[in-house]
Every structure is written in C-alpha cells, then in structure tokens.
Amino acid sequence: MSKQTIKLGNIDAAKEFVRAASGCNFDIDVYFNRVVLDAKSILGILSLDHRNPITVAYDGYNENFSGLLQKYAVN
C-alpha cells in the first residue's frame, strides 16, 4: 500500500481529485484526523477542511492519478 500526503486547497482541486480517483480500478482511501473516506466519494471529499493536508492510501497505479498526487503533494 502506497501513501501520499496532499493538500487540495479548494473545491475545484477536490473535484479534480475525485474525478482522477474515480478513473482508477483500485481502492483509494483518504485519512483526515480520525476519519477514513472513500476518495471516489465527492460528498465525502467536499466535506473535508481543504486548508489542511490529507493522507491518501492506495494499492495500484494509474498515470493520471499519480500525476495529480504529485501536483498536490505536501513536502
């Protein structure tokens, strides 16, 4: 299982993230504080506080999704 910390920052970034996650044929979980959400759930992702980083855990590879994770990566 791979993990990446990202910060979406705004609603448009959240929508882009969910679109990319929905195009993957593997499970993707988002961890924020004690909450675990399905990354393919637009309502779940929009309910997060986008000012704070989130951890994305996934077990697969998709070029589009990997590029998006790099775009929003937190160092």
KABEL-V349280 format. One record per helix or strand. SS is the DSSP state (@ for helix, = for strand). FROM is the first residue (numbers start at 1). LEN is the number of residues. Records with the same first field share a line. If there is no record, write none. Layout:
BEGIN
SS->FROM-LEN / FROM-LEN
END
This chain:
BEGIN
=->2-5 / 28-5 / 35-4 / 54-5 / 73-1
@->11-12 / 42-5 / 63-9
END
